[in-house]
Amino acid sequence: MKFVDDLYTYYKESLTTDEEDIDLLVGSILQDLSREDLIHLLSELSYDDLYKLTGTYIAKELKAKLMKDWTIDKHHVIH
């Protein structure tokens, strides 16, 4: 994706391999993008990349829901 390539070129001298640095950078950039900007970025993805991204998102959300339900169920006492 050209956007990622451009970000890398621009920030490569200041990036570290620390995931927190990258997460902060991405979070900061995403805050400034509109919904239309995000949709435009997604439209540039190949089918395979869009498939992976969507799959990762769905899996993450399902895991979060399961953990939430598991935590709630764990704290309920059944009489």
N, C-alpha and C positions, 0 to 999 in steps of 0.2 A: 504494500500500500504506500503510495507516494507520501501521504501524510506522515506515516511512521518514519519513512526514509528521511523526510525533511526535518522532523523532530530530532532524529538521531544525529544528523549532520550538524544541526544547530547546537545541540546540547552535549555532544560526545566528549568534549573536553572537560565538562563539569560533572558528567554522570559518573557514578560509582556502581559497583556491582551490588550495592546495598539495595534490597528490594524496597525498603521504606523510602529511599530517595526517589526511586522511580514511581512508586505509588503516589507520593506527594506531588511530583511533577505532573503526572497524568491527572490527578484530581484537580489540580490547579487549572490545567488546560481545559478539562471537561466542563468546569464551572462557567467558563466563558463562552461555551458553544450553545447555540440554540438547538431546539429539537430538529429544525430543518437542517442545520449543520451536521448533526449526528446522523440523520437519515442519509444525507449526501455522502458522508464518510462510509456508511454501511453499503451504499450502492456501488462503491468502488471496489468492494471485496469480491474475490473470486467466489464461486459457488462453494468450493471446499472450505475456504476460510469462513464464510458466512455460516456454513454447516457446523464447523467446529465451535465458532463463537456462540451460536444458538444452543448447541448441545451443552456447552460448558455452563451457560447461563441457566438452562433448565435444570441440569443436575445440581448446581449450587443452590437454586431455590428449593428444589425438592428436599435436599439434605437439611436446609435451614428449617423447613416446615416440620420435618421429622424430628429434628433435635428439639424444636419448640414443643411439639406434642409430647415427646418423650419426657421432657423436663416437667411439663404440666402433669402428666400421668404419674410420674415418679413422686410428686408431692401430694397427690390425692390418696387419702386413706379410704379403702373400701371396707364397709362394715358388713 
